[in-house]
Amino acid sequence: MEFTTQHLIALLPLLVTCATIVVVMLGIAWKRHHSMTFVLSVGGLNLALLAILPALKVQPLAVTSLLLIDNFANFYIALILVATLACVTLAHAYLGERQADKGYPGNREELYLLILLAAAGGIVLVSAQHLAGLFIGLELLSVPVYGMVAYAFFNKRSLEAGIKYMVLSAAGSAFLLFGMALLYADAGSLSFSGIGAKLAATGMPSLVAQLGLGMMLVGLAFKLSLVPFHLWTPDVYEGAPAPVAAFLATASKVAVFAVLLRLFQLSPVANEGLLNLVLSAIAVASILVGNLLALVQSNLKRLLGYSSIAHFGYLLIAVIASKGLAVEAIGVYLATYVLTSLGAFGVITLMSTPYSGRDADALYEYRGLFWRRPYLTAVLTVMMLSLAGIPLTAGFIGKFYVIAVGVESQQWWLLAALVVGSAIGVFYYLRVMISLFLVEPNLRRHDAPLHWAQRAGGIMLLFVALLAFFLGVYPQPLLELVQQAGLAVAG
């Protein structure tokens, strides 16, 4: 095919992100300067976000047979870039706001490079319309994350988490590739539309196609940490530096879930029969196991890890429903989930520093936080309420949409699991909130800087908290954005 100016404009967000990677890399080679690297990264990500505006004018457009730029892709590209921007800001607060000890054995600048590379992988992934594009995007997203998780290598937990994530992620990729091979053997095509057309023509997927789709689902479920492929999640969340855990929970999972949704939307026959039963079982197991295991956690990062398992179980209900408001519900839920997860991990980031052992992730370290950092406590309280789905928070809007989709498609058993899971979730989110207001202990390891709200990470965190509250009261702007993105897939 002939490459035109329109193709370049459609690819602008990806091209700007890749140019930022090159500029940051050259900047590091020329002179190591933490603040300069941060400014270059933030500047590039903001330009990539602005580049979505001209891309909207030329969509929908297939850029080669691998990528499709449309409303759906641009919505999720924007979500990934916003999450990456927030994680880069948190990384600066985590690594740079407090000066390193003289004995600190590592460099700080490469973390920004790895985050930008992973973001580029996420952009490719959500734009994929071909199994080759899907795999390229997924690996470009996953490989930098191995290094990011183990970045604080002088901390044993971080190194262990990096190795665990690398081994299990490689196993997930192997399942995914085997599933792709089986699908290609059956359909004779690697494009989503080609596979969808072949499945629709035969009426019911053959055994080989069902097995291929099942193995692909296993590979993607590993990345999304759905039960029973979730065993890496709590250890990796706990061991990873706080900004990296934030990236894993938001941008990484959004990209994988978006491509899962596109695959199922373009191959609707794939979401019937045995595979539908498997998805339903995974959804119920993820909701119940995630919430029940979060109940017994005394570590905030592990608690958020198990909580994320449950949240993606809720999202699977909308995928299974796969009609009516399903695409919109997923967009709203993912946007609100990203917002609240960034806020929750942001508080942990500001409380932590990599230069004195593990992060401040034990619940006892947050006991009495209200008496020391009242505004930071307010941020974490709003995030916990939003994750629990309490009205007047963004999380309530997301959960309401998923319930509406479940009712519309009459998925009563799945809705029962959602209600039970949400009830359990309220208990452990409230437990975190109550500990913030208790009498503070005599001994504490870490605390946020006194002037945390006057720095980039703190300002971003306050903005996230205000946005979570604003969208809970007036969600219309988000709903309009998602409806535009939903039209592209439904059409």
N, C-alpha and C positions, 0 to 999 in steps of 0.2 A: 504493500500500500504506500501511497505517497504521503509524506509527512508535511502538513501545512501549518500555517501560523496558528490556526484554530486549535490544532493538537497541542502546540506549545503553550497556548493560553490555558487550555484545560488542565495541563500538567503543571501549571505555575506553582501551586502549593508544594508539590513534591520537588520541583526543580529548585525553588528557593530554600527549602529545607536542606537539600543536598549541597547547595552552594554555601549555606551556613556551616555545614560540616567541614567543607574544604577550608573555609576562612578560619574557623576555630582551630583546625589542625595546623594550618600555616602559622597562626598566631602563637600557638603553643611552641612550635618549632623555633619561631623567631625569638620569643621572650616569654618565660613563664610568669604570668601575672594573673592572680586569681580573679580579681575584680574585672580586669579587661576581658577575660574569657567569659565571665558571667554576662557582661554587657553585650558582647558579640552574640552570645547564645540567645539572650532575651530579644535583642534587636532582630535577629534572623527569624525567630519564631513569630514575632509580631508582624514582620513583613509577609511570612507565609500565610498567616491568618488573613491579612489584607488581600493577598493574592487570590483568595477564594472568590472575592467580588467579581473580578473579570472572568473567572472560570465559570461562574453561574450564568453568564451571558451566552456561552457557547455550548452549554450542555443541553440534552444528553449527547455524549460523543464517545464512540469507541476508539480508544487510542491503541492501535494494533489489536490483535485478538485477545491480548492478555488483560487489558484494563478497560473499565467502563466508568467514565466520569458523568455522574448524574446528581440529582438532588440528594439521593440517599448517600452516595459516596461523599459529597461535600459536607453534609451534616455531620457525618462521623469523622471526617478529616478535621473539621472545626473542633469537635469534642476532644479528639486526640491531641490536637495542638494546644488547646486551652489547658488540658490536664498536664501536658509536658511542660508548658510555660510555668504552671504552678509548682511542679516538681523541681524544675531548675531553680526557681526562687527559693524553695525550701532547702535545696542542696546548698545554696549560697549561705543561707542562715546556719545550716548544719556544719558546714566545713569552714566558713570564712568569718563569721561574726565573732567567733572566739579564736584567738590566735593559737596555733598548734604548739604543743610542747616541743622543746628542742629535740627530743628523741623521737619525734613522729617519723615513722619509717617510709611514708608514701607521699605521692604527689596528688594534688587536689584537682588539677585542671582536666584530666582525662575523663572524670566522671561526667562532665558536660558533653563531651564528645560521644560517650557511650549512650547517653540519654537521647541525643539528637539522632544517632544511628537507629536506635530502637523506634523512635518516632517516625522516621522515614519508612521503616518496615511496616509500621502500623498503617501508614497512608497507602502503601502498595496493597496491603491486605484488604482494606475496606473497599478498594477500587477494583479488586480482582473479579474477572468474569470467566476465568479459565483456571483449571487445576494447577497449571504450571505457575501462573501468577500468584495463586493462593500459597503455594509452597515457598516460592521466592520471598514473598512478603512475610510469611510466618517465620522463616529462618532468619531473615534480616531483623525481625523483631526479637526473636528469642536469643540469638547468639550474644548480642551486646549485654543482655540482661544477666547472662552467666557471670560476666565480669563485674557488673554493677552489684549483684548480690554479694559477691565475695570481695567487694572493693576494700572494706576495712579488714584486709587479710591478716593483720596483726591481732585481730580478735578471733579466737578459735570458733566462736559461734558463726561468725560471718563466713569464714572459709568453709566450714562444714555445710552451711546452707547453700553456698555456691556449688559445691560438688554434688549435693543431693539434687538440686534443681537441674543441673546439667545432665546427670545420668537419667533421671526420670523424664525430663523433657525430650531427651534423645529417644527414649523408649516410645513416648507419645508420637514423635515424628515418624518412627518406624511403622507404627500402626497406621498412621495417616497415609504414608507412601504405599503400603500394601493395599489399603482400601482404594486408593486412586488407581492402582494397577488393575484391580478387579473390576472397577467401574469402567475403565477404558476397554478392558477385554470384552465387557458386555455391550457397551454403548458404541464403541468405535470412535469416540470423540472425547476430548478433554475440556471442551467449553461447557459452562453451566447450561446454556440454552440447548446445546446439542444433546447433552445427557438428559435434560428435562424432556426434550422432544422424543427421544428414544423410549424413555420410561412411560410417557403419556401414550405413545403409539402401541405399546404392548399391553396397556391396561393395568396390569399388575406387575411390579418389578420381579424379574427372575431371581432365583436363589443366589446367583453370583452377584447381581446388582444389590440385593438386600445385604449380603455379607460385606460387599465393598462399602456401602453406605454406613453399615454398622461399625466397621473398622475405622472409617473416617471420623465417625462420631466419637469413638474411643479416643482417637488422637486429639480431637478438639476438646473433649471432656477433660483430658489431662491438663491442657492449658487453662481451662476454666475452673479447674479443681472441683469438678462435680463428683459426688459419691458414685461409685467406689474408687475413683481415681484422684482422691483428695489428699492422700496421706502425706504428700510433701508440703502442703500449705502451711500448717502452723509452724513447723520448724523453719521454713524459708522466710516467712513473715517475721518471725522472732529474730532470726540471725541477720537478715538484711538490714543495712542502714535505713533509718526511718524514711528518708525521701525516696529511696529505691522501693521500699515496701509500698509507699504511696503510688509510685508508678506502676508497680505490678498489679495493685488492686484496681487501678483506674484505666489508664491508657492501654495497657497490655490486654486486659480482659475485654474492654470495649471493642478493640480491633478484632479479636477472635470471635466475639459474639456477633458482631456485625456481619462477618463473612459467613458464619453459620446460618444466620437469618437469610442472607442473600441466596445461599445454596438451597435452602428449603423453600424459599419463595419462588425460585425459578424452576424448581422440580417438585411441584405440589404432590405428585403421586408418591414421592419419597416419604411423605409424612402420613402414610396410611399403613394399615395392617400391623405386622409384627413390630416394625420400627416405632410406630406410635406407642405401642405398649411398653417398649423398652424406654423411650423418652419419658413416659408417664412414671415408670418405676424409678428412674434416675431422679426426676423432679421431686417426688415424694420423699425418697431417701435423702436427697440433698437438704430439703427443708427440715426434716426431722433430725437427722444426724448432726447437721450444722448447728442447729439451735440447741440441741441437748448437750453437745460437747462444749459449746460456748458457755453453758451454765456453770461448768466446774472450773473455768479458767481464772487464774489469779494474775495473769499476764495480759496487758491490754492489747498488745500486737497479736497474740495468739487468739484472743477473744474476737478481734476484728477479722482475723483470718477465717475462723469458723463461721462468723457472721456472714462473710462474703460468700461462703458455700451456700448458705441458706438463701441469700438474696438472688443468686443465679438460679437456684431452684425455683424461686418465685417467677423469675423471667421465663423459665422453660414452659410455664403454664401458657403464656402468651404465644410461644412458638408452637406448642401443641394445638392451641386454638386455631392459629393460622388463618384467620378470616376476620372480616369486619375491621375492628379497631386494633387488631393485633400489632401491626407495624408501628402505629402511633404509640401504643401502650409501651412497647419496648423502648422506643426513642425517649419518651418521657421518663421512664423508670431509669434508664441508663444515665441520662443527664442528671437526674436528682441524686442517683447513687454516686456518681463521680464527684459531684459537689460536696456531699456529706463525707465521703471517704477522704477527700483532700483535706477537709476541715479537721477530721479526727486525727489523721496521720500528721497533719500540720502542727497540732498541739504537741504530739509526741516529739516531733522534730525540734521544736523550740525548747522543749524541756531537756533535750539530749545533746551530747557532744561525743564524737568518736574518740576523743583523746583521753577519756577516763573510763575505759572498760565498756560494758554493754550500754545500750540505750536506756533511757528512763521509761521502761515499759511495764514495770511491776505496779500493780494496783495500789500497794501501800505507799508508793512514792507520790501518788496523787491525793492521798488523804490530807484533808485540810488545805487543798490548793486555793480554795476560795479566800482564805484569810491572808494568803500571800500574793496571789495574782487573780483578783476578782474578775477582770475582763477576760482573761484567758479561760477561766472557769466558765464564764458565760458562753464563750465560743464552743467549748467541749459539750456543755449542756445542750445547746441548740443542735449540735451534731448527733448526740445520743437520742434526742427526741425525734429527729428526722429519720435516723436509722430505724427507730421503733415504729415509725409511721404515725406519729401523733399529729392530729389536725393542727393547722396553721404553720406547718413546716413543709418543705419541698418533698420530703419522703412520703408524706401522706398522699400527695397528688399522684406520685408514681404508683403507689400500692393501690389506690382507688382505681386507676386505669386498668391495672392487671386484673383486679377483681371484676371490673365491668366486662372485660374480655372473657373471663372464665364463666360468668353468668350468661353472656351472649351465646357462648358455645356449649353451655350446659355441662361443664366439667366439674360436677359436684364433688367428686372424691378429691380432686386436686385442690378445689377451693377449701374443703374441710382441712386438708393438710396445711394450707396457707394460714387459715384462721388459728389452728392449734400452734403452728410454728411462730406466728406473730405474737400469740399470748405468752409463749415461753420467752421470746425475744424481749418483750417489755420488761420481764423480771431482771434479766442480766444487764440491760441498758440502764435501768433504774438503780441497780446495785453500783454501777460505775458513778452515776450522778450523786448518789447519797454519800459515797466515800469522799467526794470533793468538798462536802460541807461539814464533815466530821472534825473533831478536835485534832489538830495536826500532831504527829508523833515527834518525839525529841530528835530522832535520827532521820535524815533524808540524804540521798546521794546527789541528786541533780535538781536544778531549778531553772526556770526560764530567766533570761537577763531582765534586769529591772526596767529597761527601756525597750522591751521587745516590740511594742506597738508602734515605735517610731522607725522601725527598720523594714526593709522590703518584705521579708517573710511575714512579719507581724501585720503589716498593712494589708497584704494579700489575704491573710487569715481572717481579719476583721471583715473584709469585703465578702469573702465566701460565706461567713456567718450571716451577714445582712442579706445576701442574695438568697440563702436557704430559707430565711424567714419571709422575704419579699415574694418568692415564688410560691410559698405556701399560702400566702394571702391573696396574691394576684398572679396566677399561673398563665394568663392569656398569652404573653409574648412567647413563652416556651412552647405552648400548645400550637401556636401558629407556625413556628419554625418546624416542629415535628410533623405537622400535617403536610407541609410542603415536601419534606423528605419522604414521607409515607406514600405520596402520590406516585413517586418515581418507581417504587418497588411494586406497588399494587398494579400499576399500569404495565 
